[in-house]
Amino acid sequence: MVLCHVEILAASQAGAHGIVTQVGTTFVLLLLAAAVLAFCKRTKLPFTVMLVLVGVGLAHLAGWGPAFLRAFADFRISPEVILFVFLPTLIFESAFNLEARRLQHNLLPVLTLAIPGLLLSTAIIGAIVAVLTGIPLVAALLLGAILSATDPVAVIALFKQLGAPKRLTVLVEGESLFNDATALVVAGILVEAAMGGASAAAAFHGVLEFLVVFFGGALVGLVLAGAFGFVLGKVGRDPFIEVSLTTILAYASFLIAEHVLHVSGVMATVVAGLLMGGWGRTKISPYVAGYLPHFWEFLAYVANALIFLLVGLSVVLTELWNAIGVLACAVLAMLAVQRKVPNRCRT
């Protein structure tokens, strides 16, 4: 009995030590991110790129540096946490802070770039990579879908520094929101095609599935945002309830769409964020409406910082060098897309 108690105590202490290590490493990474942000503001360097480089440096130092650096090299966050915790935060923040009226006026070019533009980009990148590297076409198209969903963080920061026209910022931000949904849906269909084989029937089924998943997610976001907006209008001016309801909306729209109804969680969160950032603001007290953008901006900063640091920590330089040929082909394909897609999608 005593031996059993000792074993339980030892296991509990080991688990506690693991949790302490994870929490401590997370906060050190956030401290590094804050230092990188301060450095980038002084030097005008792109924040996300510097985070990746810092992560690569930490992972490289962990191999021969002090023992405490080993915790950084071993630090991992499961893909489910990134998908269901970080992703809704990033999407809802971008959608909520985007000017809905400006997006409405530019909706046609945004959707043109986000759907036909991304599909064309996927096809061009996939075809070039497949021809130059010998990678199977479906796998090359999957790579094309992943690469076509660009991250506008550094671009938007550069626009702000240069004083670019507001419409250009709205086009880039709006397109990035919708192309994430398009890319995830296309990637899921391509994975199924790779596992089940390609055929005309499978292609037709893929197109039908894309329409259902994409617009089904938008409908989920619309319904939930309307319901939460109605509730917000009835609860009175209570900051804790209002902030809680908008937070629940961000995650509930993603979870219900993605996990329960099997439609696009990204589209659900995009539409919910856009509706709450426009019509929904009239249901929120003025004090909370002024505070919410800063609240979501901070959450998005934390998510971005951890994601890009983790990307850097996961990079293995030897494997990166061994794949330099494929990487060069992918870069060439993306440069080709930059010349073709804007010309075909210009409105």
C-alpha positions in Angstrom: 0.0 0.0 0.0 2.8 2.4 0.9 4.6 1.4 -2.3 1.5 2.2 -4.4 1.2 5.6 -2.6 4.9 6.4 -3.4 4.4 5.4 -7.0 1.3 7.7 -7.3 3.2 10.5 -5.6 6.2 10.1 -8.0 3.9 10.1 -11.0 2.1 13.2 -9.8 5.4 15.0 -9.2 6.6 14.0 -12.7 3.4 15.3 -14.3 3.6 18.5 -12.3 7.2 18.9 -13.4 6.2 18.5 -17.1 3.4 21.1 -16.7 5.7 23.5 -15.0 8.2 23.1 -17.8 5.6 23.7 -20.5 4.2 26.7 -18.8 7.6 28.2 -18.1 8.7 27.6 -21.6 5.6 29.3 -23.0 6.1 32.4 -20.9 9.8 32.6 -21.9 8.8 32.3 -25.5 6.3 35.2 -25.0 9.1 37.2 -23.4 11.3 36.6 -26.4 8.4 37.6 -28.7 8.0 40.9 -26.8 11.8 41.5 -27.2 11.6 40.7 -30.9 8.6 43.0 -31.3 10.5 45.9 -29.7 13.5 45.2 -32.0 11.3 45.0 -35.1 9.7 48.4 -34.3 13.1 50.0 -34.1 14.6 48.3 -37.2 11.3 48.1 -39.3 12.0 44.4 -39.9 9.0 42.0 -40.4 7.9 40.6 -37.0 6.8 37.2 -38.1 10.0 36.6 -40.1 12.2 37.5 -37.2 10.2 35.2 -34.9 10.9 32.3 -37.2 14.6 33.1 -37.3 14.7 33.4 -33.5 13.0 30.0 -33.3 15.6 28.5 -35.7 18.4 30.0 -33.6 17.0 28.5 -30.4 16.6 25.1 -31.9 20.1 25.2 -33.2 21.6 26.4 -29.9 19.7 23.6 -28.0 21.9 21.0 -29.6 25.2 22.2 -28.0 24.2 25.0 -25.7 23.2 24.9 -22.0 20.9 22.1 -20.8 18.0 24.5 -20.1 17.7 25.2 -23.8 16.7 21.6 -24.4 13.2 22.6 -23.2 12.8 24.9 -26.2 13.8 22.2 -28.7 11.4 19.8 -27.1 8.5 22.2 -26.8 5.5 21.2 -28.9 1.9 22.2 -29.2 -0.5 19.6 -30.7 -2.0 20.4 -34.1 -5.5 20.2 -32.4 -4.6 23.1 -30.1 -3.4 25.2 -33.1 -6.5 24.3 -35.1 -9.1 24.8 -32.3 -7.5 27.4 -30.1 -5.1 29.6 -32.1 -6.8 29.6 -35.5 -10.2 30.8 -34.3 -8.5 33.6 -32.4 -6.5 34.8 -35.4 -9.5 34.6 -37.8 -12.0 36.3 -35.5 -9.6 39.1 -34.7 -8.9 39.9 -38.3 -12.6 39.7 -39.2 -13.8 41.7 -36.2 -11.3 44.5 -36.8 -11.9 44.7 -40.6 -14.1 47.5 -41.7 -17.3 45.6 -42.8 -18.6 48.5 -44.9 -15.4 48.8 -46.9 -15.3 45.0 -47.3 -18.9 45.1 -48.5 -18.0 47.7 -51.2 -15.0 45.5 -52.3 -16.6 42.1 -51.8 -16.5 41.1 -55.5 -12.7 41.6 -56.0 -12.1 40.0 -52.6 -14.1 36.9 -53.4 -12.6 36.8 -56.9 -9.1 36.7 -55.5 -10.0 34.3 -52.6 -11.8 31.6 -54.6 -11.0 31.6 -58.4 -7.7 33.3 -57.7 -6.6 30.7 -55.1 -7.8 27.8 -57.2 -5.8 29.1 -60.2 -2.8 29.7 -57.9 -3.1 26.1 -56.6 -3.3 24.7 -60.1 -0.3 26.7 -61.4 1.9 25.9 -58.4 0.9 22.2 -58.4 1.6 21.8 -62.1 5.0 23.5 -62.0 6.1 21.5 -58.9 4.9 18.3 -60.4 6.7 18.8 -63.7 10.0 20.0 -62.1 10.2 17.6 -59.2 8.3 14.5 -60.2 6.1 14.7 -57.1 2.7 13.2 -57.8 0.2 15.8 -59.1 -2.3 15.4 -56.3 0.5 15.9 -53.7 1.8 18.9 -55.7 -1.6 20.4 -55.8 -1.9 20.0 -52.1 1.3 21.9 -51.7 -0.1 24.6 -54.0 -3.2 25.0 -51.9 -1.1 25.4 -48.7 1.3 27.9 -50.3 -1.5 29.9 -51.9 -3.0 30.9 -48.6 -0.6 33.8 -47.9 -0.2 35.4 -44.4 -0.7 39.2 -44.8 0.7 40.2 -41.3 4.0 41.5 -42.7 2.4 43.0 -45.8 -0.2 44.9 -43.8 2.5 46.2 -41.5 4.4 47.4 -44.5 1.3 49.1 -45.9 0.9 51.0 -42.7 4.5 52.2 -42.8 4.2 53.3 -46.4 0.7 54.9 -46.0 -0.8 52.7 -48.7 -4.4 53.4 -49.7 -7.0 52.0 -47.3 -8.7 50.1 -50.1 -5.6 48.1 -50.9 -5.3 47.1 -47.2 -9.0 46.0 -47.2 -8.5 43.9 -50.3 -5.4 42.1 -48.9 -7.0 41.6 -45.5 -10.3 40.5 -46.8 -8.8 38.2 -49.4 -6.6 36.6 -46.7 -9.6 35.8 -44.6 -11.6 34.1 -47.3 -8.6 32.4 -48.9 -7.8 30.6 -45.6 -11.2 29.0 -45.8 -10.8 28.1 -49.5 -7.4 26.6 -49.0 -8.5 24.5 -46.0 -11.5 23.1 -47.9 -9.4 22.5 -51.1 -6.6 20.8 -49.0 -9.2 18.5 -47.4 -10.6 17.5 -50.7 -7.1 16.8 -52.2 -6.2 14.7 -49.2 -9.3 12.6 -49.8 -8.5 12.4 -53.5 -4.9 11.2 -52.7 -6.3 8.5 -50.5 -9.2 7.4 -52.7 -7.8 8.0 -56.2 -8.8 10.6 -58.9 -11.7 10.2 -61.2 -14.4 12.3 -62.9 -16.9 11.3 -60.3 -14.5 12.2 -57.6 -13.8 15.6 -59.2 -17.6 16.3 -59.4 -18.0 15.2 -55.8 -15.1 17.5 -54.8 -16.7 20.5 -56.4 -20.0 19.8 -54.7 -18.3 19.2 -51.4 -16.4 22.5 -51.7 -19.6 24.5 -52.3 -21.4 22.8 -49.3 -18.5 23.1 -46.9 -17.6 26.7 -47.9 -21.1 28.3 -48.0 -22.4 26.0 -45.2 -19.7 27.4 -42.9 -20.8 30.9 -43.9 -24.4 30.1 -43.0 -23.4 28.7 -39.6 -21.5 31.9 -38.8 -24.4 34.1 -40.0 -26.9 32.2 -37.8 -24.7 32.2 -34.7 -23.7 35.8 -35.0 -27.3 36.8 -35.3 -28.3 34.8 -32.2 -25.4 36.1 -30.1 -26.1 39.6 -31.3 -29.7 39.3 -30.2 -28.6 38.0 -26.8 -26.1 40.9 -26.4 -28.8 43.4 -27.0 -30.8 41.9 -24.1 -28.1 41.4 -21.4 -27.6 45.1 -20.7 -24.3 46.8 -20.3 -22.2 44.3 -18.5 -18.5 44.2 -19.7 -17.8 40.7 -18.4 -20.9 39.2 -20.1 -20.3 41.1 -23.4 -16.6 40.1 -23.7 -17.5 36.5 -22.7 -20.2 36.2 -25.3 -18.0 37.5 -28.1 -15.3 35.1 -27.0 -17.7 32.2 -27.0 -19.0 33.2 -30.4 -15.5 33.0 -31.9 -14.9 29.5 -30.7 -18.5 28.2 -30.8 -18.8 29.1 -34.5 -15.6 27.3 -35.3 -16.3 24.2 -33.2 -19.9 23.8 -34.3 -19.2 24.2 -38.0 -16.0 22.2 -38.1 -16.6 19.4 -35.5 -20.4 19.1 -35.4 -21.7 20.0 -38.8 -18.5 19.2 -40.8 -18.5 22.5 -42.8 -15.9 25.2 -42.9 -15.1 26.4 -39.4 -12.9 29.1 -40.9 -15.8 30.5 -42.9 -18.1 30.3 -39.9 -15.7 32.3 -37.8 -15.0 34.8 -40.6 -18.7 35.6 -41.1 -19.3 35.7 -37.4 -16.4 38.1 -36.8 -17.5 40.3 -39.7 -21.1 40.5 -38.6 -20.1 41.1 -35.0 -17.6 43.7 -36.0 -20.3 45.6 -38.0 -23.9 45.1 -37.0 -22.9 43.5 -33.7 -21.1 46.6 -32.4 -24.5 48.3 -32.1 -25.6 45.7 -29.6 -22.5 46.2 -27.4 -22.0 49.0 -24.9 -19.7 51.8 -26.1 -17.1 51.1 -23.5 -16.8 47.4 -24.4 -17.0 48.2 -28.1 -13.9 50.4 -27.7 -12.1 47.8 -25.6 -12.8 44.6 -27.7 -10.5 45.4 -30.7 -7.6 45.7 -28.3 -8.6 42.5 -26.5 -8.7 40.5 -29.7 -5.5 42.2 -31.0 -3.6 41.0 -27.9 -4.9 37.4 -28.2 -4.0 37.4 -31.9 -0.5 38.7 -31.0 0.0 35.8 -28.5 -1.2 33.2 -31.0 1.0 34.6 -33.8 4.0 34.8 -31.6 3.8 31.2 -30.4 2.9 29.8 -33.8 5.8 31.5 -35.7 8.3 30.7 -32.9 7.2 27.1 -33.0 7.6 27.1 -36.8 11.2 28.2 -36.3 11.8 25.6 -33.5 10.6 22.8 -35.7 12.9 23.6 -38.6 15.7 21.1 -39.1 18.5 22.9 -41.0 19.9 19.6 -42.5 16.6 18.5 -43.8 15.9 22.0 -45.1 19.2 21.9 -47.0 18.5 18.4 -48.4 15.2 19.7 -49.8 16.7 22.8 -51.3 15.9 21.7 -54.9 12.2 21.2 -54.1 12.1 24.5 -52.2 13.6 26.3 -55.2 11.0 24.9 -57.5 8.2 25.9 -55.1 9.6 29.5 -54.9 9.8 29.6 -58.8 6.2 28.4 -59.0 5.0 31.0 -56.5 6.8 33.7 -58.5 5.1 32.5 -61.6 1.7 32.8 -59.9 2.4 36.4 -58.9 2.7 37.2 -62.5 -0.3 35.3 -63.8 -3.0 35.4 -61.0 -3.2 39.2 -60.5 -3.6 39.8 -64.2 -6.5 37.3 -64.5 -8.2 38.5 -61.3 -7.9 42.2 -61.7 -11.3 43.9 -61.4 
